[in-house]
Amino acid sequence: MKTMTNSSGNYLSGRFTPLPKHFTALLLCVGLMLQGCDPDDHFSFPKAVDLKLISDGMVSPIGLAAAPDNSERLFVIDQVGKVWVINEAGTRLAEPFLDVSSKMVELRPSYDERGLLGMAFHPDYASNGRFFVYYTAPPRSGGPTPDASWNNLSRISEFRVSASDPTKADMSSEMVILEVDQPQGNHEGGTIAFGPDGYLYISIGDGGGANDVAPGHVPDWYPVNEGGNGQDIEANLLGNILRIDVNSGSPYGIPADNPFVGDNSGLDEIYAYGFRNPYRFSFDMSGSRRLFVGDAGQKLYEEISVVNKGGNYGWNVKEGTHCFDASNNLNVLASCPDVDAYGNRLIDPVIEVKNYANPNGGKFVVIVGGYVYRGNDIPSLHGKYIFGNFSADDEAAEGEVYFSNPAGPGLWSYEKMELKSFPDNLGQYLKGFGQDLSGEMYALTSDELGPSGNTGKLYKMVQVSKGWKDK
């Protein structure tokens, strides 16, 4: 099996040793017979990059949405329940665009995976003013078992912008679209985004709890790891990527080509399944338009997958490319099925990294899914998939940014991005990425592990020099 290094990002197969980058570039120039070819001009690497501070003073910014209304405004999702507007001049407005904090479950300031988790503007927002948010509301009565209560309620709601003030949402316009009972306080998922097909995609975690053995995890087809919402597609919507049509139905419709429509084996809303905590996903805004999903692992591996309709992405039969052992999460089982009870193949990720708790060495506390860079400001990043590490240390704020060339079979190589102002790590927790309508990318950070304080920052990824000279 191919493995990869965290430091160089090169494939190590036991039979191939990569050529030095400068020599590889020279061969490329010769092969293309480019007159006057300079390897540093024609084979640049995305290292001459930095982060430029755009806004600070927020609490726990975890995501960003760009308004499709030609205003060039950015909307920052602050986990504590507020959405902040960054205007076209790069200034954050004093009052939030939206505040749902009073509608949410109370957050733990030390650490919490709940809160305001996602936001998506309707593609026709400029004319209809519709947008959608994902937040965790107080739980309904009852629980997953007679002796356990629900922890919270994942709620997807539609709002509309104020008719008189484009910098404010109409708080009276809320219409609840979808609610999912959550048995535990972690693994909430949280991204919502419109796909290139115009449908709304939603990531829902598997219900929380370690090893899928806590209350709220239903029996599935794999008895070796008893229970697991990721492998169940009949009892609930947990552990899935959902796809719904917010332009039809009441309160929503089901796309006719969703994989389980007309099939009694699965719920109609499900687009793909087999996830643990798909905290962040994105669509490539150009090129292939593929769906990239970052899924947080248990103790050994973190992963990024390219997700297709009807796919099973393995959890909790597998963690990354490895067979998961629910009875001992630091152990890898010698074997496991590669096809589920419905005849669907378990699909491996395209990027796999070692969790910091991995006995064989690792540094990722949680993988943070990002975006394919499609901007013009940093040519050497064009077409690269940018993702990150929440922190390289479980006791300190050491977020990191990585990139990968999203192509080829098997696991993709990846490399840590060298940021001019942050030579080792960010010195902050990396809580999310964002992308504007021009394809430029942003990073969202905080000095605090949980939703507390006012150290939340928004950075833009920028080019700082023409090229890179190998050291």
Secondary structure in CASP SS format (residue, H / E / C, confidence):
PFRMAT SS
TARGET T0000
AUTHOR 0000-0000-0000
METHOD secondary structure of the structure
MODEL  1
M C 1.00
K C 1.00
T E 1.00
M E 1.00
T C 1.00
N C 1.00
S C 1.00
S C 1.00
G C 1.00
N C 1.00
Y E 1.00
L E 1.00
S C 1.00
G C 1.00
R C 1.00
F C 1.00
T C 1.00
P C 1.00
L C 1.00
P C 1.00
K H 1.00
H H 1.00
F H 1.00
T H 1.00
A H 1.00
L H 1.00
L H 1.00
L H 1.00
C H 1.00
V H 1.00
G H 1.00
L H 1.00
M C 1.00
L C 1.00
Q C 1.00
G C 1.00
C C 1.00
D C 1.00
P H 1.00
D H 1.00
D H 1.00
H H 1.00
F C 1.00
S C 1.00
F C 1.00
P C 1.00
K C 1.00
A C 1.00
V E 1.00
D E 1.00
L E 1.00
K E 1.00
L E 1.00
I E 1.00
S E 1.00
D E 1.00
G E 1.00
M E 1.00
V C 1.00
S C 1.00
P E 1.00
I E 1.00
G E 1.00
L E 1.00
A E 1.00
A E 1.00
A C 1.00
P C 1.00
D C 1.00
N C 1.00
S C 1.00
E C 1.00
R C 1.00
L E 1.00
F E 1.00
V E 1.00
I E 1.00
D E 1.00
Q C 1.00
V C 1.00
G C 1.00
K E 1.00
V E 1.00
W E 1.00
V E 1.00
I E 1.00
N C 1.00
E C 1.00
A C 1.00
G C 1.00
T C 1.00
R E 1.00
L C 1.00
A C 1.00
E C 1.00
P C 1.00
F C 1.00
L E 1.00
D E 1.00
V C 1.00
S H 1.00
S H 1.00
K H 1.00
M C 1.00
V C 1.00
E C 1.00
L C 1.00
R C 1.00
P C 1.00
S C 1.00
Y C 1.00
D C 1.00
E C 1.00
R C 1.00
G C 1.00
L E 1.00
L E 1.00
G E 1.00
M E 1.00
A E 1.00
F E 1.00
H C 1.00
P C 1.00
D C 1.00
Y H 1.00
A H 1.00
S H 1.00
N H 1.00
G C 1.00
R E 1.00
F E 1.00
F E 1.00
V E 1.00
Y E 1.00
Y E 1.00
T E 1.00
A E 1.00
P C 1.00
P C 1.00
R C 1.00
S C 1.00
G C 1.00
G C 1.00
P C 1.00
T E 1.00
P C 1.00
D C 1.00
A E 1.00
S C 1.00
W C 1.00
N C 1.00
N E 1.00
L E 1.00
S E 1.00
R E 1.00
I E 1.00
S E 1.00
E E 1.00
F E 1.00
R E 1.00
V E 1.00
S C 1.00
A C 1.00
S C 1.00
D C 1.00
P C 1.00
T C 1.00
K C 1.00
A E 1.00
D E 1.00
M E 1.00
S E 1.00
S E 1.00
E E 1.00
M E 1.00
V E 1.00
I E 1.00
L E 1.00
E E 1.00
V E 1.00
D E 1.00
Q E 1.00
P C 1.00
Q C 1.00
G C 1.00
N C 1.00
H C 1.00
E C 1.00
G C 1.00
G C 1.00
T C 1.00
I E 1.00
A E 1.00
F E 1.00
G C 1.00
P C 1.00
D C 1.00
G C 1.00
Y C 1.00
L E 1.00
Y E 1.00
I E 1.00
S E 1.00
I E 1.00
G C 1.00
D C 1.00
G C 1.00
G C 1.00
G C 1.00
A H 1.00
N H 1.00
D H 1.00
V C 1.00
A C 1.00
P C 1.00
G C 1.00
H C 1.00
V C 1.00
P C 1.00
D C 1.00
W C 1.00
Y C 1.00
P H 1.00
V H 1.00
N H 1.00
E C 1.00
G C 1.00
G C 1.00
N H 1.00
G H 1.00
Q H 1.00
D C 1.00
I C 1.00
E C 1.00
A C 1.00
N C 1.00
L C 1.00
L C 1.00
G C 1.00
N E 1.00
I E 1.00
L E 1.00
R E 1.00
I E 1.00
D E 1.00
V C 1.00
N C 1.00
S C 1.00
G C 1.00
S C 1.00
P C 1.00
Y C 1.00
G E 1.00
I C 1.00
P C 1.00
A C 1.00
D C 1.00
N C 1.00
P C 1.00
F C 1.00
V C 1.00
G C 1.00
D C 1.00
N C 1.00
S C 1.00
G C 1.00
L C 1.00
D C 1.00
E C 1.00
I E 1.00
Y E 1.00
A E 1.00
Y E 1.00
G C 1.00
F C 1.00
R C 1.00
N C 1.00
P C 1.00
Y C 1.00
R E 1.00
F E 1.00
S E 1.00
F E 1.00
D C 1.00
M C 1.00
S C 1.00
G C 1.00
S C 1.00
R C 1.00
R C 1.00
L E 1.00
F E 1.00
V E 1.00
G E 1.00
D E 1.00
A C 1.00
G C 1.00
Q C 1.00
K C 1.00
L C 1.00
Y E 1.00
E E 1.00
E E 1.00
I E 1.00
S E 1.00
V E 1.00
V E 1.00
N C 1.00
K C 1.00
G C 1.00
G C 1.00
N E 1.00
Y C 1.00
G C 1.00
W C 1.00
N C 1.00
V C 1.00
K E 1.00
E E 1.00
G C 1.00
T C 1.00
H E 1.00
C E 1.00
F E 1.00
D C 1.00
A C 1.00
S C 1.00
N C 1.00
N C 1.00
L C 1.00
N C 1.00
V E 1.00
L C 1.00
A C 1.00
S C 1.00
C C 1.00
P C 1.00
D C 1.00
V E 1.00
D C 1.00
A C 1.00
Y C 1.00
G C 1.00
N C 1.00
R E 1.00
L E 1.00
I C 1.00
D C 1.00
P C 1.00
V C 1.00
I E 1.00
E E 1.00
V E 1.00
K E 1.00
N E 1.00
Y C 1.00
A C 1.00
N C 1.00
P C 1.00
N C 1.00
G C 1.00
G C 1.00
K C 1.00
F E 1.00
V C 1.00
V C 1.00
I E 1.00
V E 1.00
G E 1.00
G E 1.00
Y E 1.00
V E 1.00
Y C 1.00
R C 1.00
G C 1.00
N C 1.00
D C 1.00
I C 1.00
P H 1.00
S H 1.00
L H 1.00
H C 1.00
G C 1.00
K C 1.00
Y E 1.00
I E 1.00
F E 1.00
G E 1.00
N E 1.00
F C 1.00
S C 1.00
A C 1.00
D C 1.00
D C 1.00
E C 1.00
A C 1.00
A C 1.00
E C 1.00
G C 1.00
E E 1.00
V E 1.00
Y E 1.00
F E 1.00
S E 1.00
N C 1.00
P C 1.00
A C 1.00
G C 1.00
P C 1.00
G C 1.00
L C 1.00
W C 1.00
S C 1.00
Y C 1.00
E E 1.00
K E 1.00
M C 1.00
E C 1.00
L E 1.00
K C 1.00
S C 1.00
F E 1.00
P C 1.00
D C 1.00
N C 1.00
L C 1.00
G C 1.00
Q C 1.00
Y E 1.00
L E 1.00
K E 1.00
G E 1.00
F E 1.00
G E 1.00
Q E 1.00
D C 1.00
L C 1.00
S C 1.00
G C 1.00
E C 1.00
M E 1.00
Y E 1.00
A E 1.00
L E 1.00
T E 1.00
S E 1.00
D C 1.00
E C 1.00
L C 1.00
G C 1.00
P C 1.00
S C 1.00
G C 1.00
N C 1.00
T C 1.00
G E 1.00
K E 1.00
L E 1.00
Y E 1.00
K E 1.00
M E 1.00
V E 1.00
Q E 1.00
V C 1.00
S C 1.00
K C 1.00
G C 1.00
W C 1.00
K C 1.00
D C 1.00
K C 1.00
END
